[in-house]
């Protein structure tokens, strides 16, 4: 994946408040951004999964662990997935 770097400043006590070890903050921040963009419908589940280094199936399980809906995400994506499944079954 071709990537670019984004730098943000956060209050140091945020790590304590979120109970996130400093070594995990990069991965967790990437997960939060991917989840937010997916929920907004700005990116697909596949793209969100790619951002966080998961398969699409793992990302759907990741959503489930956080009690976030997959099926309510983007109706266009559901239509594409359904069409793909029908084509694959033929």
N, C-alpha and C positions, 0 to 999 in steps of 0.2 A: 504494500500500500504506500503510495506517495503521500508524504505527510508534511505538515508545517507545524512549527512550534508556536504555542500561545502561552504567554506568561501572565499570570495574575497574582495579585497580592491579596492575601487573606490574613485576618488576625491570627496570631500564633495560638491564642487560646481556643481557636476553632477546632484544632486537632484534638484537644482535650475534651471539648464539649461534644464532638462527634465520636469520640472514642476510636479514632483511626490512628494507627501507628504511622509515624512519619515515613517509614519505608513503603507503606501501601498507598500513600496519598495520590501519587500519579495514576495508578491503576483505578482507584476509587473515583477520582475526578473524571477520568475518561468514561467510566461506567455511568456516572451521573449525567454527563453531557449526552452520551448516547441514549440513555433512557429518556431524557427530556426531549431531545430531537425526535425520537421515535413516537413519544406520546403526542407531540405537536403535529405529527404527520409529515414532518420535514424530511425524514429518511425512512427507508423500509426496514423491516426486521433484519433482513439480510445485511444491509449496510451497517446497522447498529451492531450486529454480531461481529462483522469484520472489524469495526472500530475497537471492540473490546477483546478481540482474539478468540472468538467462540464460533462454533457452527450455528446455523440458524436454530436448530433443535435445542442446542444448549442455551441460546438466548431466550427462547420461548420458556424453557424451564427456569431461567434466571428471572424472567418477568413473573412467573408463577410463584417463585420463592418470595417475591416482594409484593405479592397480591396485586399485581398490575395486569390489566387485561391485554391479551394479544388480539382477540377477535374484534374488539371495538376500535382498534388502532386506525386502520385505513381501509375503507371499503374497496378501493381500487386494487389494493394489494390482495385482498381476499378473492376478488374476482379473477385476478391473474393466477393466484395459487390454485383456484378451483379449475380454471381452464387448463393449467399445466397438468393437474392430476387427471383430468378427463383424457387429455391427449396421451399421457403416459400409459393409461389403462387400455388404450386401443391397440 
